[in-house]
Amino acid sequence: MLILANRLWSPRSTKPLLKPIPCNLTTTASPPQPPPDAAIADLVLKTDSQTLTRTLEKYPVEWTPDLVDRVLKILWNHGPKALQFFKSLDHHLTYAHAASSFDHAVDIAGRLRDYKTLWTLVARMRTRRLGPNPKTFSIITERYVAAGKPDRAIKIFFSMHEHGCVQELNSFNTILDVLCKSKRVEMADNKLFKVFRGRFRADTVSYNIMANGWCLIKRTPKALEVLKEMAKRGLNPTMTTYNILLKGFFRAGQIKEAWEFFLQMKKRKCEIDVVTYTTVVHGFGVAGEVRRARRVFDEMIGEGVLPSVATYNAFIQVLCKKDNVDNAISAFEEMSRKGYMPNSTTYNVLIRGLCHVGRMEKAMEFMERMRDDECEPNVETYNVVIRYLCDAEEIEKSLNVFEKMRDVNCLPNLDTYNILISAMFVRKKSDDMLVAGKLLIEMVERGFLPRKFTFNRVLDGLFLTGNQDFAKEILRLQSRCGRLPRRLKL
C-alpha cells in the first residue's frame, strides 16, 4: 500500500529506463504526441513557480487565447497551478491575455475563495479595457452564492456600474438565475424580482427563471402563479415555460398532474419538442413507470419528433436505475446503430449502472470504449469507478485508477479526494491512515478546503495508529487552512 501511495505523490521521472538503440527501420511507430494543451498542462504541473515564467517564455508554441483557455480548463482542479500559469503568462513578451482567459482566472480564484486575487484580476481587466463584462459578474456572483454569500452577491450585482459595467435586463436575469438555481428563489423573489422587475422590464426569460426556481424547491403552485402573472402582463408563455412546469410536476412527484399537463399541451396544439418528450420519459422512469417511459419514447418517434442524445441518456439512466442494466446496454447499442454519438454523460450513466450491479469488468470495458469513440473519461467517470471499487473494499484497485487519472491529465476534484479518504478508514490499517493523510495534504495544496470533519477524522486515525508525527503535520496544515487546531496532548 505505501509503495503504491508513494508512487502516487512522487514526480514522474522523465528519464528513459534504457538507453535508446539507434534504428533506421521506417516501420517503427513513434508514440502519439499529446495535444499541445495537454502537454502544456503537464509541463505546468511539473514546473515550480520560480521557473515557470521563464519556461513558458521559451516554450515553442504560438500562444493564443483559445490555447490558454483550454490549458486553464485542464488545470481547473488544481486551482493554485492554474493561477500560477495565468500569472506567469501575463509576463510573456509577445502574448497578452484575452477577456475569456481573465474570466477563467476569475472563476478559479472564486472557487478557491481567494477574493483578493479575484478583485485584483477584475481591476486589471478594467485597466486593460477588457472588461469586466456581464459574463464576468455572472461568474463572480455565482461563486459568492456557492460560497454561501448570497447577500454579498446581490450587493455585487448592484455595484456593477462602479466597475464600468452597467446593469441591464440580461444581467438582472443572470443574478435571478444564480439565486434560483441555488434554491434561493424566495430571496430572489423578495429582494430582486418583486422590487426591480419594473425597472429592468422583466421579460419572458425573467418569469421562466422564477418559475424554474419554484419548481426546483417543489413548489409548483407558486410556479403556476408565475404563469398566471405572465399572462396578466401580456407576456406569452413559451415552450420553455411549459417544459419547466412539466418538469416541476415530475420533480415534485406529481405524476398525475404532469401527465394531465402534458395532455393539455397536446390538446392546445403546442409545438411539443424533443425537450418535452425527454422530460416525460425521464419523469416516468424516475417514478418507476418504465413501461410508460418506453411507450412515450416510442410515441415521440411516431409523432415525427426524433430523440436527441439527451433523450437516450435519460432513457438509459432510467433503465439502469429502475429496470435492468442489460436493457440499458441494448438501448445504448440501438443509439449507436442509429447514428447517434454517445457523449460522456451517456457513458457515465451506463458505467454507473454497471458498477452498481457489481459488473466492474464490463464497466472498465466501457471506459476503454469511451477512448475508442474519442470521448475521453472525465473526472466524473473516474469518480464513479473509484467509489464502487472502494465500496467493494478494493482499495489497491481504486488507488490504481486514481493514479491513471494523473497519467492522462485528468485532475481529481473534491469528490475524488473525499471518496478515497473515507475509504482509507474501512480497514483501519496504519498504512491506510498514512495514505489518508497524504491525500488530505495533496487536496489542500490543490486548493480544496476539506471539511472540519475530514480533518478531525484523519487526525484521529493517525493518532490511533501511532502516527503522531504525521498528525502534528496535519494539525499545522489545519491551522493554515483557517481551521483552529484542537487542544490535544501530542
Sequence and secondary structure as in RCSB ss.txt:
>XXXX:A:sequence
MLILANRLWSPRSTKPLLKPIPCNLTTTASPPQPPPDAAIADLVLKTDSQTLTRTLEKYPVEWTPDLVDRVLKIL
WNHGPKALQFFKSLDHHLTYAHAASSFDHAVDIAGRLRDYKTLWTLVARMRTRRLGPNPKTFSIITERYVAAGKP
DRAIKIFFSMHEHGCVQELNSFNTILDVLCKSKRVEMADNKLFKVFRGRFRADTVSYNIMANGWCLIKRTPKALE
VLKEMAKRGLNPTMTTYNILLKGFFRAGQIKEAWEFFLQMKKRKCEIDVVTYTTVVHGFGVAGEVRRARRVFDEM
IGEGVLPSVATYNAFIQVLCKKDNVDNAISAFEEMSRKGYMPNSTTYNVLIRGLCHVGRMEKAMEFMERMRDDEC
EPNVETYNVVIRYLCDAEEIEKSLNVFEKMRDVNCLPNLDTYNILISAMFVRKKSDDMLVAGKLLIEMVERGFLP
RKFTFNRVLDGLFLTGNQDFAKEILRLQSRCGRLPRRLKL
>XXXX:A:secstr
 HHHHHHHHS    S SS       TT        HHHHHHHHHHHS HHHHHHHHHH  S   HHHHHHHHHHT
TTSHHHHHHHHHHHTT SS    HHHHHHHHHHHHHTT HHHHHHHHHHHHHTT    HHHHHHHHHHHHHTT H
HHHHHHHHTGGGGT    HHHHHHHHHHHHHTT HHHHIIIIIHHHTTTTT  HHHHHHHHHHHHHTT HHHHHH
HHHHHHHTT    HHHHHHHHHHHHHTT HHHHHHHHHHHHHTT    HHHHHHHHHHHHHTT HHHHHHHHHHH
HHTT    HHHHHHHHHHHHHHS HHHHHHHHHHHHHTT    HHHHHHHHHHHHHTT HHHHHHHHHHHHHTT 
   HHHHHHHHHHHHHTT HHHHHHHHHHHHHTT    HHHHHHHHHHTTSS  HHHHHHHHHHHHHHHHTT   
 HHHHHHHHHHHHHTT HHHHHHHHHHHHHTT        
